[in-house]
Amino acid sequence: MSNADDKRGGLWGARFDGGPGDALRWIGDSLIFDERLAEHDLIGCIAHVRMLGAQGIIPKGDARKIGAELKRMLREVIKGELRPIDDDDEDVHGWIERVLTERVGEAGARLHTARSRNDQVATAFRLYLRSETQLVLGEIDELQDALVDQAENVRGVVVPAYTHLQRGQPVLLGHHLLAYAEMLERDRGRFGDQLRRMDECPLGSGAATGVPYPVDRDGVAEELGFARPTANSMDTVADRDFAAEWLSAAAILSVHLSRLAEDVCLWASSEWRLLRLGDEVSTGSSIMPQKRNPDGAELVRGKTGRVVGHLTALLTTMKGLPLTYNRDLQEDKEGVFDTIDTLLDTLPMMTATLAYSTFDADAAARLLEGGHLLATELADFLVGKGVPFRHAHEAVGDVIRRCEERGLDLSQLDESDLIALHPRFEGCAGALDFRAAVDRRDHVGGTASKRVAQQIRRWRRRLAKRLA
């Protein structure tokens, strides 16, 4: 194989007579994906060079010159005026150093003093994740807000609660929707926990053992907004727990989005007819004119697999690595980058699906007509008359068996019908009312109307602070 352009004096140093072969260049160059770290790597470089000058590690004049140019490059990157275009650069870090040196001359060669690519990339990656996570958290807030809006819109609508995908008991539809708001709140908490554990600055760890210069790690950490420097240089450059933990939080969030998407697909089906999808969030069929397909929800459901896959891939990469840094860790970023892009697609998709769709109260009422949804209410009624629950369960089970023999649903019977089957059902009319059944669940976490109203008010207060 032929060698690529001579790289002596570059990233590989004079130790090598020439650059790597084409095969190694192709598999090793990461600029095509890690260029998105440019902004955060520049931020880290600015803090690092300021420290070098302040500590007298490099001449203060060179530090000011380098720092001024790095700030100019940062402004250009943010505006989109500067981005990597030279495929001779191995990665974004090498690109920044090359551009800097071309602009400021020999002084640029001092930037990499007292650091390694290993602690540099770990810092830039953490800064990037910290920033992008705020975008994800903002989208979670928007989806929670849409769930609360719909819960308020369907106030008073009763639907079946399902277990094993079988109709079980009546529940307020708003209670069902707010269950997803609770799931998303746990997702927010997981990202928050990850951010707190990631709140340590790697710069100063060097390649593996620290650096032989009087660096001010505390000062750099403070400037970059970290709570503290990392405590062990070997752990620092080998660690990708922060990325794996982030992907774990993202995977669980994606699973929650997929479950919501599955409910949407069921609700919008011709069997349920509970949710009418808006034109903005549904599509038609290429041959069936009547179709209104929940494509957005289906895509959200489908994309969950790739997020779970990225978590599995990173854990598999990490599992066999000896301390400290190994090039395998270059595989840590593409999955995270793709997951961020995926979440910033799927979260708004589910928000839009809720915002542009309408629940049908008449369809909800029809769903209550099957499945013997008040069976548990009748059992509880008998318990209230002193019947042990197991005996009450058996008695109602016998009623259900007789209903099915006659092709009836329990909702079609009245008190007199039930008394004819069992004299202890006298006075059970109140147990045959769906709304009354819901409102009997009047405790913290229950589906009673006033409890759901309390949930909505609590969420309104919480989200008002976040979305202000």
TAJO-V995225 format. One line per field, one symbol per residue. ss: DSSP state (H for helix, E for strand, L for the rest). psi: psi as a letter, one per 40 degrees, with the letter a starting at -180 (. if undefined). A space follows every 50 residues. Layout:
BEGIN
ss = ???
psi = ???
END
This chain:
BEGIN
ss = LLELLLLLLLLLLLLLLLLLEHHHHHHHLLHHHHHHHHHHHHHHHHHHHH HHHHLLLLLHHHHHHHHHHHHHHHHHHHHLLLLLLLLLLLLHHHHHHHHH HHHHHHHHHHLLLLLLHHHHHHHHHHHHHHHHHHHHHHHHHHHHHHHHHH HHHLLLLEEEEEELLEEEEEEEHHHHHHHHHHHHHHHHHHHHHHHHHLLE ELLLLLLLLLLLLLLLHHHHHHHLLLLEELLLHHHHHHLLHHHHHHHHHH HHHHHHHHHHHHHHHHHLLLLLLLEELLHHHLELLLLLLLLLELHHHHHH HHHHHHHHHHHHHHHHHHLLLLLLLLHHHHHHHHHHHHHHHHHHHHHHHH HHHHHLLEELHHHHHHHLLLLLLLHHHHHHHHHHLLLLHHHHHHHHHHHH HHHHHLLLLHHHLLHHHHHHHLHHHLLHHHHHLHHHHHHLLLLLLLLLHH HHHHHHHHHHHHHHHHHL
psi = iiiaihehebddiedidaiiidddddddhedddedeeddddddddddddd ddddefdihdddddddddddddddddddeeehiheheehdiddddddddd dddeadddeedehfiidddddddddddddddddddddddddddddddddd dddfhehhiihiiffihciiihdddddedddddddddddddddddddefi hdheeaddeaifigigdddddddeeidiiiehddddeehfdddddddddd dddddddddddddddddeieddfdhhhidefiiaidehdeigifdddddd ddeddddddddddddddddehihbiiededeedddddddddddedddddd dddddeihihdddddddeeiefeedddddddddeeehidddddddddddd dddddefiideeiadddddddhdeeheeddeehdddddeefgiheieidd dddddddddddddddde.
END
